[in-house]
Amino acid sequence: MTATTATSATAMQSRPRPWWLSLITGIALVIVGAVMLFAAPKQKLDTYMVLVTFIGIYWLVQGIFDIVFIFIDHTAWGWKLFIGIVSIIAGASILMYPVAAALVLPKIFVLVLGIWGLMYGIILLIMAFQGGGWGAGILGVLGIIFGIALMVNYTVPGMGLAMLWTAAVFAFFGGFVMIVQSFRTRSA
């Protein structure tokens, strides 16, 4: 590649997401969120089991694509292989044992969210000490407290249920935001 044809990642123009894809995603989120919040318990359980199955299928297919992508892009092939194998195992496990996965997934999501909060808080705290300001420091401390609280309490009965309820609320209201944003994108 010559110097004239080389472009940086920031200089490349990415294609915007089609407005109709955001609209469809928003409608789906509103429906799933509404069912998880307002439907009878039987419909909530059925919807949740369908979502768990979709997660299993997604992880299985994504793992296969990650491994296939190694042959297209050889950089960091070890990590791609590792992530692909883990994704395939996780997806296959969910598909083979959907009920057990449905019981465990909310707790795992709480734990992962706790780890993410802790890591994000540490990064913000480091940024604050490197001149990021007191706002980053406060958010960093809150992130660390939030992450530790979730990591310590992820096995507490009800934490997974609270995570499901929170996800349903975010899906319901986030879906409306996506619908509005899709029409804004269309008119722009």
DOVO-11141 format. One record per residue: residue number from 0; residue in three letters; x, y, z of N, C-alpha, C, CB in turn. Coordinates in steps of 0.2 Angstrom, whole numbers, plus 2048, in hexadecimal, padded with zeros to 3 digits. Glycine has a CB too. Example, Ala and Ser with C-alpha at 12.3 -4.5 7.8 and 13.67 -1.06 7.14 Angstrom:
2
+-----+------+-----+-----+-----+------+------+------+-----+-----+-----+------+------+------+
|  nr | rest | nxx | nyy | nzz | caxx | cayy | cazz | cxx | cyy | czz | cbxx | cbyy | cbzz |
+-----+------+-----+-----+-----+------+------+------+-----+-----+-----+------+------+------+
|   0 |  ALA | 842 | 7E4 | 827 |  83E |  7EA |  827 | 842 | 7F0 | 827 |  839 |  7EA |  82D |
|   1 |  SER | 840 | 7F5 | 823 |  844 |  7FB |  824 | 840 | 800 | 827 |  846 |  7FD |  81D |
+-----+------+-----+-----+-----+------+------+------+-----+-----+-----+------+------+------+
//
This chain:
188
+-----+------+-----+-----+-----+------+------+------+-----+-----+-----+------+------+------+
|  nr | rest | nxx | nyy | nzz | caxx | cayy | cazz | cxx | cyy | czz | cbxx | cbyy | cbzz |
+-----+------+-----+-----+-----+------+------+------+-----+-----+-----+------+------+------+
|   0 |  MET | 804 | 7FA | 800 |  800 |  800 |  800 | 805 | 806 | 800 |  7FB |  800 |  806 |
|   1 |  THR | 803 | 80B | 7FB |  807 |  811 |  7FB | 805 | 816 | 800 |  807 |  814 |  7F4 |
|   2 |  ALA | 809 | 81B | 801 |  807 |  820 |  805 | 800 | 824 | 803 |  80C |  825 |  807 |
|   3 |  THR | 7FF | 824 | 7FC |  7FA |  828 |  7FA | 7F3 | 824 | 7FB |  7FB |  829 |  7F2 |
|   4 |  THR | 7F3 | 81D | 7FB |  7ED |  81A |  7FC | 7EC | 817 | 803 |  7EE |  813 |  7F7 |
|   5 |  ALA | 7F1 | 819 | 807 |  7F0 |  817 |  80E | 7EB | 81C | 812 |  7F6 |  817 |  812 |
|   6 |  THR | 7E6 | 819 | 815 |  7E1 |  81D |  819 | 7E1 | 81A | 820 |  7DA |  81D |  816 |
|   7 |  SER | 7E0 | 81F | 825 |  7E0 |  81D |  82C | 7D9 | 81B | 82D |  7E2 |  822 |  831 |
|   8 |  ALA | 7D8 | 818 | 833 |  7D1 |  815 |  835 | 7CD | 81B | 836 |  7D2 |  811 |  83B |
|   9 |  THR | 7CF | 821 | 839 |  7CB |  827 |  83A | 7C9 | 82A | 834 |  7CF |  82B |  83F |
|  10 |  ALA | 7CE | 82A | 82E |  7CC |  82D |  828 | 7C7 | 82A | 824 |  7D3 |  82E |  825 |
|  11 |  MET | 7C6 | 823 | 825 |  7C1 |  81F |  821 | 7BA | 821 | 823 |  7C2 |  818 |  822 |
|  12 |  GLN | 7B6 | 822 | 81E |  7AF |  823 |  81E | 7AB | 81D | 81F |  7AC |  828 |  818 |
|  13 |  SER | 7A7 | 81C | 824 |  7A3 |  817 |  825 | 79C | 818 | 823 |  7A3 |  814 |  82D |
|  14 |  ARG | 799 | 813 | 820 |  793 |  814 |  81E | 78E | 814 | 823 |  791 |  80E |  819 |
|  15 |  PRO | 789 | 819 | 823 |  784 |  819 |  829 | 77F | 813 | 829 |  780 |  820 |  828 |
|  16 |  ARG | 77D | 812 | 82F |  778 |  80C |  82F | 772 | 80E | 82C |  777 |  80A |  837 |
|  17 |  PRO | 76F | 80A | 828 |  768 |  80C |  825 | 763 | 80D | 82A |  766 |  806 |  820 |
|  18 |  TRP | 75F | 812 | 829 |  75A |  815 |  82D | 755 | 80F | 82F |  756 |  81B |  82B |
|  19 |  TRP | 753 | 80B | 82A |  74E |  806 |  82B | 751 | 800 | 82F |  74C |  803 |  824 |
|  20 |  LEU | 757 | 7FF | 82F |  75A |  7FA |  834 | 759 | 7FC | 83B |  761 |  7F9 |  832 |
|  21 |  SER | 75A | 803 | 83C |  759 |  805 |  843 | 752 | 805 | 845 |  75C |  80D |  844 |
|  22 |  LEU | 74E | 806 | 840 |  746 |  806 |  841 | 744 | 7FF | 843 |  742 |  809 |  83B |
|  23 |  ILE | 746 | 7FA | 83F |  745 |  7F3 |  841 | 747 | 7F1 | 848 |  747 |  7EE |  83B |
|  24 |  THR | 74E | 7F3 | 849 |  751 |  7F1 |  850 | 74D | 7F4 | 855 |  758 |  7F3 |  850 |
|  25 |  GLY | 74B | 7FB | 854 |  747 |  7FE |  859 | 740 | 7FB | 85B |  746 |  805 |  857 |
|  26 |  ILE | 73D | 7F9 | 855 |  736 |  7F6 |  856 | 737 | 7EF | 85A |  733 |  7F5 |  84F |
|  27 |  ALA | 73C | 7EB | 858 |  73D |  7E5 |  85B | 73F | 7E6 | 863 |  743 |  7E1 |  858 |
|  28 |  LEU | 743 | 7EB | 864 |  744 |  7EC |  86B | 73E | 7EE | 86F |  74A |  7F2 |  86C |
|  29 |  VAL | 73A | 7F3 | 86C |  734 |  7F5 |  870 | 72F | 7EE | 871 |  730 |  7FA |  86C |
|  30 |  ILE | 72F | 7EA | 86C |  72B |  7E4 |  86D | 72D | 7E0 | 872 |  72A |  7E0 |  866 |
|  31 |  VAL | 734 | 7DE | 872 |  737 |  7DA |  877 | 737 | 7DD | 87E |  73E |  7D8 |  875 |
|  32 |  GLY | 738 | 7E3 | 87E |  738 |  7E6 |  885 | 731 | 7E6 | 888 |  73A |  7ED |  884 |
|  33 |  ALA | 72C | 7E8 | 883 |  725 |  7E8 |  886 | 723 | 7E1 | 888 |  720 |  7EA |  880 |
|  34 |  VAL | 724 | 7DC | 884 |  723 |  7D5 |  886 | 726 | 7D3 | 88D |  725 |  7D0 |  881 |
|  35 |  MET | 72C | 7D5 | 88E |  730 |  7D3 |  894 | 72D | 7D7 | 89A |  737 |  7D4 |  893 |
|  36 |  LEU | 72A | 7DD | 899 |  728 |  7E1 |  89E | 721 | 7E0 | 8A0 |  729 |  7E9 |  89C |
|  37 |  PHE | 71C | 7E0 | 89A |  715 |  7E0 |  89B | 711 | 7DA | 89A |  713 |  7E5 |  897 |
|  38 |  ALA | 714 | 7D5 | 897 |  711 |  7CF |  895 | 710 | 7CA | 89B |  714 |  7CB |  88F |
|  39 |  ALA | 70B | 7C5 | 89A |  70A |  7C0 |  89F | 711 | 7BC | 8A0 |  704 |  7BB |  89D |
|  40 |  PRO | 712 | 7B9 | 8A6 |  718 |  7B5 |  8A7 | 71A | 7B0 | 8A2 |  717 |  7B2 |  8AE |
|  41 |  LYS | 715 | 7AD | 89F |  716 |  7A7 |  89A | 719 | 7AA | 894 |  710 |  7A4 |  898 |
|  42 |  GLN | 717 | 7B0 | 892 |  719 |  7B3 |  88C | 720 | 7B6 | 88D |  715 |  7B9 |  889 |
|  43 |  LYS | 721 | 7B9 | 893 |  728 |  7BB |  895 | 72D | 7B5 | 895 |  728 |  7BE |  89C |
|  44 |  LEU | 72B | 7B0 | 898 |  730 |  7AA |  898 | 731 | 7A8 | 891 |  72D |  7A4 |  89C |
|  45 |  ASP | 72C | 7A7 | 88C |  72D |  7A5 |  885 | 732 | 7AA | 882 |  726 |  7A5 |  882 |
|  46 |  THR | 730 | 7B0 | 883 |  735 |  7B5 |  87F | 73C | 7B5 | 882 |  732 |  7BD |  881 |
|  47 |  TYR | 73D | 7B4 | 888 |  744 |  7B3 |  88B | 747 | 7AD | 888 |  743 |  7B3 |  893 |
|  48 |  MET | 744 | 7A8 | 888 |  747 |  7A2 |  885 | 749 | 7A3 | 87E |  742 |  79C |  886 |
|  49 |  VAL | 744 | 7A6 | 87A |  746 |  7A8 |  873 | 74C | 7AC | 872 |  740 |  7AB |  86F |
|  50 |  LEU | 74D | 7B1 | 877 |  753 |  7B5 |  877 | 759 | 7B1 | 879 |  752 |  7BB |  87C |
|  51 |  VAL | 758 | 7AD | 87E |  75E |  7A9 |  87F | 760 | 7A4 | 87A |  75C |  7A4 |  885 |
|  52 |  THR | 75C | 7A2 | 876 |  75D |  79E |  870 | 761 | 7A2 | 86B |  757 |  79A |  86D |
|  53 |  PHE | 75E | 7A8 | 86A |  761 |  7AD |  865 | 769 | 7AE | 867 |  75D |  7B3 |  864 |
|  54 |  ILE | 76A | 7AF | 86D |  770 |  7B0 |  870 | 775 | 7AA | 86E |  770 |  7B2 |  877 |
|  55 |  GLY | 772 | 7A4 | 86F |  776 |  79E |  86E | 778 | 79E | 866 |  772 |  798 |  870 |
|  56 |  ILE | 773 | 79F | 862 |  774 |  79F |  85B | 779 | 7A4 | 859 |  76E |  7A0 |  857 |
|  57 |  TYR | 778 | 7AA | 85B |  77D |  7B0 |  85A | 784 | 7AE | 85C |  77B |  7B6 |  85D |
|  58 |  TRP | 785 | 7AC | 862 |  78C |  7AA |  864 | 78F | 7A4 | 860 |  78C |  7A8 |  86B |
|  59 |  LEU | 78B | 79F | 85E |  78D |  79A |  85A | 78F | 79C | 853 |  788 |  794 |  859 |
|  60 |  VAL | 78B | 7A0 | 850 |  78D |  7A3 |  849 | 792 | 7A7 | 849 |  786 |  7A6 |  846 |
|  61 |  GLN | 793 | 7AC | 84E |  798 |  7B1 |  84F | 79F | 7AD | 850 |  797 |  7B6 |  855 |
|  62 |  GLY | 79F | 7A8 | 854 |  7A5 |  7A4 |  855 | 7A7 | 7A1 | 84E |  7A4 |  79F |  85A |
|  63 |  ILE | 7A3 | 79E | 84A |  7A5 |  79C |  844 | 7A8 | 7A1 | 83F |  79F |  798 |  841 |
|  64 |  PHE | 7A4 | 7A7 | 83F |  7A7 |  7AC |  83B | 7AE | 7AF | 83E |  7A2 |  7B2 |  83B |
|  65 |  ASP | 7AF | 7AF | 844 |  7B5 |  7B1 |  847 | 7BB | 7AD | 845 |  7B5 |  7B1 |  84F |
|  66 |  ILE | 7B9 | 7A6 | 845 |  7BE |  7A1 |  842 | 7C0 | 7A2 | 83B |  7BD |  79A |  844 |
|  67 |  VAL | 7BA | 7A3 | 837 |  7BB |  7A3 |  830 | 7BF | 7AA | 82E |  7B4 |  7A3 |  82C |
|  68 |  PHE | 7BE | 7AF | 832 |  7C1 |  7B6 |  831 | 7C8 | 7B5 | 831 |  7BE |  7BB |  835 |
|  69 |  ILE | 7CB | 7B0 | 835 |  7D2 |  7AF |  836 | 7D5 | 7AF | 82F |  7D4 |  7A9 |  83A |
|  70 |  PHE | 7D2 | 7AB | 82A |  7D5 |  7AA |  824 | 7D5 | 7B0 | 81F |  7D1 |  7A4 |  821 |
|  71 |  ILE | 7D1 | 7B5 | 821 |  7D0 |  7BB |  81D | 7D5 | 7C0 | 820 |  7C9 |  7BE |  81D |
|  72 |  ASP | 7D5 | 7C1 | 827 |  7DA |  7C6 |  82A | 7DE | 7C2 | 82F |  7D6 |  7CB |  82E |
|  73 |  HIS | 7E4 | 7C1 | 82E |  7E8 |  7BD |  833 | 7EB | 7C1 | 839 |  7EE |  7BB |  82F |
|  74 |  THR | 7EA | 7C7 | 83A |  7EC |  7CB |  840 | 7E8 | 7C8 | 846 |  7EB |  7D2 |  83F |
|  75 |  ALA | 7EC | 7C7 | 84B |  7E9 |  7C5 |  852 | 7E5 | 7BE | 851 |  7E5 |  7CA |  855 |
|  76 |  TRP | 7E8 | 7BA | 84D |  7E4 |  7B4 |  84B | 7E3 | 7B0 | 851 |  7E8 |  7B0 |  846 |
|  77 |  GLY | 7E8 | 7B0 | 856 |  7E7 |  7AC |  85C | 7E1 | 7AE | 860 |  7ED |  7AC |  860 |
|  78 |  TRP | 7E0 | 7B5 | 861 |  7DA |  7B7 |  865 | 7D4 | 7B6 | 861 |  7DB |  7BF |  866 |
|  79 |  LYS | 7D4 | 7B6 | 85A |  7CE |  7B5 |  857 | 7CC | 7AE | 857 |  7CF |  7B7 |  84F |
|  80 |  LEU | 7D1 | 7A9 | 857 |  7CF |  7A2 |  858 | 7CD | 7A1 | 85F |  7D6 |  79E |  857 |
|  81 |  PHE | 7D0 | 7A4 | 864 |  7CD |  7A3 |  86B | 7C6 | 7A5 | 86C |  7D2 |  7A6 |  870 |
|  82 |  ILE | 7C5 | 7AB | 869 |  7BE |  7AE |  86A | 7B9 | 7AA | 866 |  7BE |  7B5 |  868 |
|  83 |  GLY | 7BB | 7A8 | 860 |  7B7 |  7A3 |  85C | 7B5 | 79D | 85F |  7BA |  7A2 |  855 |
|  84 |  ILE | 7BA | 79A | 862 |  7B9 |  793 |  866 | 7B4 | 794 | 86C |  7BF |  790 |  868 |
|  85 |  VAL | 7B6 | 79A | 870 |  7B1 |  79B |  876 | 7AA | 79D | 874 |  7B4 |  7A1 |  87A |
|  86 |  SER | 7A9 | 7A1 | 86E |  7A3 |  7A2 |  86C | 79F | 79C | 86A |  7A3 |  7A7 |  866 |
|  87 |  ILE | 7A2 | 798 | 866 |  79F |  791 |  864 | 79D | 78D | 86A |  7A4 |  78D |  85F |
|  88 |  ILE | 7A2 | 78C | 86F |  7A0 |  788 |  875 | 79A | 78C | 878 |  7A6 |  788 |  879 |
|  89 |  ALA | 79A | 792 | 879 |  795 |  796 |  87D | 78E | 795 | 879 |  797 |  79D |  87E |
|  90 |  GLY | 78E | 796 | 873 |  788 |  796 |  86F | 785 | 78E | 86F |  789 |  798 |  868 |
|  91 |  ALA | 78A | 78A | 86E |  787 |  783 |  86E | 785 | 781 | 875 |  78D |  77E |  86C |
|  92 |  SER | 788 | 783 | 87A |  786 |  781 |  881 | 77F | 784 | 882 |  78B |  784 |  886 |
|  93 |  ILE | 77E | 78A | 880 |  777 |  78D |  881 | 772 | 789 | 87D |  777 |  795 |  87F |
|  94 |  LEU | 773 | 788 | 877 |  76F |  784 |  873 | 76D | 77D | 875 |  771 |  784 |  86B |
|  95 |  MET | 772 | 77A | 878 |  771 |  773 |  87B | 76E | 773 | 882 |  778 |  76F |  87C |
|  96 |  TYR | 76F | 778 | 886 |  76C |  779 |  88C | 768 | 780 | 88D |  771 |  778 |  892 |
|  97 |  PRO | 763 | 781 | 889 |  760 |  787 |  88A | 75D | 789 | 890 |  75A |  788 |  884 |
|  98 |  VAL | 75A | 785 | 894 |  757 |  786 |  89A | 75D | 788 | 89F |  753 |  781 |  89D |
|  99 |  ALA | 762 | 784 | 8A0 |  767 |  786 |  8A4 | 76B | 78C | 8A2 |  76D |  780 |  8A4 |
| 100 |  ALA | 76B | 78E | 89C |  76E |  794 |  89A | 76A | 79A | 89B |  76F |  794 |  892 |
| 101 |  ALA | 763 | 799 | 89B |  75E |  79E |  89D | 75F | 7A0 | 8A4 |  757 |  79C |  89B |
| 102 |  LEU | 761 | 79B | 8A8 |  761 |  79D |  8AF | 768 | 7A0 | 8B1 |  761 |  796 |  8B3 |
| 103 |  VAL | 76D | 79E | 8AD |  774 |  7A1 |  8AF | 775 | 7A7 | 8AB |  779 |  79B |  8AD |
| 104 |  LEU | 773 | 7A8 | 8A5 |  775 |  7AE |  8A2 | 774 | 7B5 | 8A5 |  771 |  7AE |  89B |
| 105 |  PRO | 76E | 7B6 | 8A9 |  76D |  7BC |  8AC | 773 | 7BE | 8B1 |  767 |  7BD |  8AF |
| 106 |  LYS | 775 | 7B8 | 8B5 |  77A |  7B9 |  8BA | 781 | 7BB | 8B6 |  77B |  7B3 |  8BE |
| 107 |  ILE | 782 | 7B7 | 8B1 |  788 |  7B9 |  8AD | 788 | 7C0 | 8AB |  789 |  7B4 |  8A7 |
| 108 |  PHE | 783 | 7C2 | 8A8 |  782 |  7C9 |  8A6 | 784 | 7CE | 8AB |  77B |  7CA |  8A3 |
| 109 |  VAL | 781 | 7CD | 8B1 |  782 |  7D1 |  8B7 | 78A | 7D1 | 8B9 |  77E |  7CF |  8BD |
| 110 |  LEU | 78D | 7CB | 8B9 |  794 |  7CB |  8BA | 798 | 7CE | 8B5 |  796 |  7C3 |  8BA |
| 111 |  VAL | 797 | 7CD | 8AE |  79A |  7D1 |  8A9 | 799 | 7D8 | 8A9 |  798 |  7CE |  8A2 |
| 112 |  LEU | 793 | 7DB | 8AB |  792 |  7E2 |  8AC | 796 | 7E4 | 8B2 |  78B |  7E3 |  8AD |
| 113 |  GLY | 797 | 7E0 | 8B7 |  79B |  7E3 |  8BD | 7A2 | 7E3 | 8BB |  79A |  7DE |  8C2 |
| 114 |  ILE | 7A5 | 7DE | 8B7 |  7AC |  7DF |  8B5 | 7AD | 7E5 | 8B0 |  7AE |  7D8 |  8B1 |
| 115 |  TRP | 7A8 | 7E6 | 8AC |  7A9 |  7EB |  8A7 | 7A9 | 7F2 | 8AB |  7A3 |  7EB |  8A2 |
| 116 |  GLY | 7A4 | 7F3 | 8B0 |  7A4 |  7F9 |  8B4 | 7AA | 7FA | 8B8 |  79E |  7F8 |  8B9 |
| 117 |  LEU | 7AD | 7F5 | 8BB |  7B4 |  7F5 |  8BE | 7B9 | 7F7 | 8BA |  7B5 |  7EE |  8C2 |
| 118 |  MET | 7BA | 7F4 | 8B4 |  7BF |  7F6 |  8AF | 7BE | 7FD | 8AD |  7BF |  7F1 |  8A9 |
| 119 |  TYR | 7B8 | 7FF | 8AB |  7B6 |  806 |  8A9 | 7B8 | 80B | 8AE |  7AF |  806 |  8A6 |
| 120 |  GLY | 7B6 | 809 | 8B4 |  7B8 |  80E |  8BA | 7BF | 80F | 8BB |  7B5 |  80B |  8C0 |
| 121 |  ILE | 7C3 | 80A | 8BA |  7CA |  80A |  8BB | 7CD | 80E | 8B5 |  7CD |  803 |  8BB |
| 122 |  ILE | 7CB | 80D | 8AF |  7CD |  811 |  8A9 | 7CC | 819 | 8AA |  7CA |  80F |  8A3 |
| 123 |  LEU | 7C5 | 81A | 8AD |  7C4 |  821 |  8AE | 7C8 | 824 | 8B3 |  7BC |  822 |  8AF |
| 124 |  LEU | 7C9 | 820 | 8B9 |  7CD |  823 |  8BE | 7D4 | 825 | 8BC |  7CD |  81E |  8C4 |
| 125 |  ILE | 7D7 | 820 | 8B8 |  7DE |  821 |  8B5 | 7DE | 828 | 8B1 |  7E0 |  81B |  8B1 |
| 126 |  MET | 7D8 | 828 | 8AC |  7D8 |  82E |  8A8 | 7D7 | 835 | 8AC |  7D2 |  82E |  8A4 |
| 127 |  ALA | 7D4 | 834 | 8B2 |  7D3 |  83A |  8B6 | 7DA | 83C | 8B9 |  7CE |  839 |  8BC |
| 128 |  PHE | 7DE | 838 | 8BB |  7E4 |  839 |  8BE | 7E9 | 83C | 8B8 |  7E7 |  833 |  8C1 |
| 129 |  GLN | 7E8 | 83A | 8B2 |  7EC |  83C |  8AC | 7E9 | 843 | 8A9 |  7EC |  837 |  8A7 |
| 130 |  GLY | 7E5 | 846 | 8AD |  7E2 |  84D |  8AA | 7DB | 84D | 8A8 |  7E7 |  84F |  8A5 |
| 131 |  GLY | 7D8 | 847 | 8A9 |  7D1 |  847 |  8A6 | 7CC | 84B | 8AA |  7CF |  840 |  8A6 |
| 132 |  GLY | 7CE | 84D | 8B0 |  7C9 |  851 |  8B4 | 7C6 | 84E | 8B9 |  7C4 |  854 |  8AF |
| 133 |  TRP | 7C2 | 851 | 8BD |  7BF |  84E |  8C3 | 7B9 | 84B | 8C1 |  7BD |  854 |  8C8 |
| 134 |  GLY | 7B6 | 84C | 8BC |  7B0 |  849 |  8B9 | 7B1 | 841 | 8B8 |  7AD |  84C |  8B3 |
| 135 |  ALA | 7B7 | 840 | 8B4 |  7B9 |  83A |  8B3 | 7BB | 836 | 8B9 |  7BF |  83A |  8AE |
| 136 |  GLY | 7BE | 839 | 8BE |  7BF |  836 |  8C4 | 7B9 | 834 | 8C8 |  7C3 |  83B |  8C9 |
| 137 |  ILE | 7B4 | 838 | 8C8 |  7AE |  836 |  8CC | 7AB | 830 | 8C8 |  7A9 |  83C |  8CC |
| 138 |  LEU | 7AA | 831 | 8C2 |  7A7 |  82B |  8BE | 7AB | 825 | 8BF |  7A7 |  82D |  8B7 |
| 139 |  GLY | 7B2 | 825 | 8BF |  7B6 |  820 |  8C0 | 7B5 | 81C | 8C7 |  7BD |  822 |  8C0 |
| 140 |  VAL | 7B4 | 820 | 8CC |  7B3 |  81E |  8D3 | 7AC | 81A | 8D3 |  7B3 |  823 |  8D8 |
| 141 |  LEU | 7A7 | 81E | 8D0 |  7A0 |  81B |  8D0 | 7A0 | 814 | 8CC |  79B |  820 |  8CC |
| 142 |  GLY | 7A4 | 814 | 8C6 |  7A5 |  80E |  8C2 | 7A8 | 808 | 8C6 |  7A9 |  80F |  8BC |
| 143 |  ILE | 7AD | 80A | 8CA |  7B0 |  805 |  8CE | 7AB | 802 | 8D3 |  7B7 |  807 |  8D1 |
| 144 |  ILE | 7A8 | 807 | 8D7 |  7A3 |  804 |  8DC | 79D | 800 | 8D9 |  7A0 |  80B |  8DF |
| 145 |  PHE | 79B | 803 | 8D3 |  795 |  7FF |  8CF | 798 | 7F8 | 8CD |  793 |  803 |  8C9 |
| 146 |  GLY | 79E | 7F8 | 8CB |  7A0 |  7F1 |  8C8 | 7A2 | 7EC | 8CE |  7A7 |  7F2 |  8C5 |
| 147 |  ILE | 7A5 | 7EF | 8D3 |  7A6 |  7EA |  8D9 | 79F | 7E8 | 8DC |  7AA |  7EE |  8DF |
| 148 |  ALA | 79A | 7ED | 8DD |  794 |  7EB |  8DF | 790 | 7E5 | 8DB |  78F |  7F1 |  8E0 |
| 149 |  LEU | 791 | 7E6 | 8D5 |  78E |  7E1 |  8D0 | 792 | 7DA | 8D1 |  78E |  7E3 |  8C9 |
| 150 |  MET | 798 | 7DA | 8D1 |  79C |  7D4 |  8D1 | 79B | 7D1 | 8D8 |  7A4 |  7D6 |  8D0 |
| 151 |  VAL | 79B | 7D4 | 8DD |  79A |  7D1 |  8E4 | 793 | 7CE | 8E4 |  79B |  7D6 |  8E9 |
| 152 |  ASN | 78E | 7D1 | 8E1 |  787 |  7CF |  8E2 | 784 | 7CB | 8DD |  783 |  7D5 |  8E4 |
| 153 |  TYR | 788 | 7C9 | 8D8 |  785 |  7C6 |  8D2 | 781 | 7BF | 8D3 |  78A |  7C5 |  8CC |
| 154 |  THR | 783 | 7BC | 8D9 |  780 |  7B6 |  8DA | 77A | 7B7 | 8DF |  785 |  7B1 |  8DE |
| 155 |  VAL | 779 | 7BD | 8E1 |  773 |  7BE |  8E5 | 76C | 7BD | 8E1 |  773 |  7C5 |  8E8 |
| 156 |  PRO | 768 | 7B9 | 8E5 |  762 |  7B7 |  8E1 | 75E | 7BE | 8DF |  75D |  7B3 |  8E5 |
| 157 |  GLY | 75C | 7BE | 8D9 |  758 |  7C4 |  8D7 | 75D | 7C9 | 8D3 |  756 |  7C8 |  8DD |
| 158 |  MET | 763 | 7C8 | 8D3 |  768 |  7CD |  8CF | 767 | 7CC | 8C8 |  76F |  7CC |  8D1 |
| 159 |  GLY | 766 | 7C5 | 8C6 |  765 |  7C4 |  8BF | 75E | 7C6 | 8BC |  766 |  7BC |  8BE |
| 160 |  LEU | 759 | 7C5 | 8C1 |  752 |  7C8 |  8BF | 752 | 7CF | 8BE |  74D |  7C5 |  8C4 |
| 161 |  ALA | 756 | 7D3 | 8C3 |  756 |  7DA |  8C2 | 75A | 7DC | 8BC |  75A |  7DD |  8C8 |
| 162 |  MET | 75F | 7D8 | 8BA |  762 |  7D9 |  8B3 | 75D | 7D8 | 8AE |  768 |  7D5 |  8B3 |
| 163 |  LEU | 759 | 7D3 | 8AE |  754 |  7D2 |  8A8 | 74F | 7D8 | 8A8 |  751 |  7CC |  8A9 |
| 164 |  TRP | 74D | 7DA | 8AE |  748 |  7DF |  8AE | 74B | 7E6 | 8AC |  746 |  7E0 |  8B5 |
| 165 |  THR | 751 | 7E7 | 8AE |  755 |  7ED |  8AB | 756 | 7ED | 8A4 |  75C |  7EE |  8AF |
| 166 |  ALA | 758 | 7E7 | 8A1 |  759 |  7E6 |  89A | 752 | 7E7 | 896 |  75C |  7DF |  898 |
| 167 |  ALA | 74D | 7E5 | 899 |  746 |  7E6 |  896 | 744 | 7ED | 896 |  741 |  7E2 |  89A |
| 168 |  VAL | 746 | 7F1 | 89B |  744 |  7F8 |  89B | 748 | 7FC | 896 |  745 |  7FB |  8A2 |
| 169 |  PHE | 74F | 7FA | 896 |  753 |  7FD |  891 | 751 | 7FC | 88A |  75A |  7FC |  892 |
| 170 |  ALA | 74F | 7F5 | 889 |  74D |  7F3 |  882 | 747 | 7F7 | 880 |  74C |  7EC |  882 |
| 171 |  PHE | 742 | 7F8 | 885 |  73B |  7FB |  883 | 73C | 802 | 881 |  737 |  7FB |  889 |
| 172 |  PHE | 740 | 806 | 886 |  741 |  80D |  885 | 746 | 80F | 87F |  743 |  811 |  88B |
| 173 |  GLY | 74B | 80A | 87F |  750 |  80B |  87A | 74E | 80A | 873 |  756 |  807 |  87B |
| 174 |  GLY | 749 | 805 | 872 |  746 |  804 |  86C | 742 | 80A | 869 |  741 |  7FE |  86D |
| 175 |  PHE | 73F | 80E | 86E |  73B |  814 |  86C | 740 | 819 | 869 |  737 |  817 |  871 |
| 176 |  VAL | 746 | 81A | 86D |  74B |  81F |  86B | 74E | 81D | 864 |  751 |  81F |  870 |
| 177 |  MET | 74F | 816 | 863 |  752 |  814 |  85C | 74D | 816 | 857 |  753 |  80D |  85C |
| 178 |  ILE | 746 | 815 | 858 |  741 |  816 |  853 | 741 | 81E | 851 |  73A |  814 |  856 |
| 179 |  VAL | 741 | 822 | 856 |  742 |  829 |  855 | 748 | 82B | 851 |  741 |  82D |  85C |
| 180 |  GLN | 74E | 828 | 853 |  754 |  82A |  850 | 754 | 827 | 849 |  75A |  826 |  854 |
| 181 |  SER | 751 | 822 | 848 |  751 |  81F |  841 | 74D | 824 | 83C |  74D |  818 |  840 |
| 182 |  PHE | 748 | 827 | 83F |  744 |  82C |  83B | 748 | 832 | 83A |  73D |  82D |  83E |
| 183 |  ARG | 74C | 834 | 83F |  750 |  83A |  83E | 756 | 839 | 839 |  753 |  83C |  845 |
| 184 |  THR | 758 | 833 | 839 |  75D |  831 |  834 | 75A | 831 | 82D |  761 |  82A |  836 |
| 185 |  ARG | 754 | 82F | 82C |  751 |  82E |  826 | 750 | 835 | 823 |  74A |  82A |  826 |
| 186 |  SER | 74E | 83A | 827 |  74C |  841 |  825 | 753 | 845 | 824 |  748 |  844 |  82A |
| 187 |  ALA | 758 | 842 | 827 |  75F |  846 |  826 | 762 | 845 | 81F |  764 |  845 |  82B |
+-----+------+-----+-----+-----+------+------+------+-----+-----+-----+------+------+------+
//
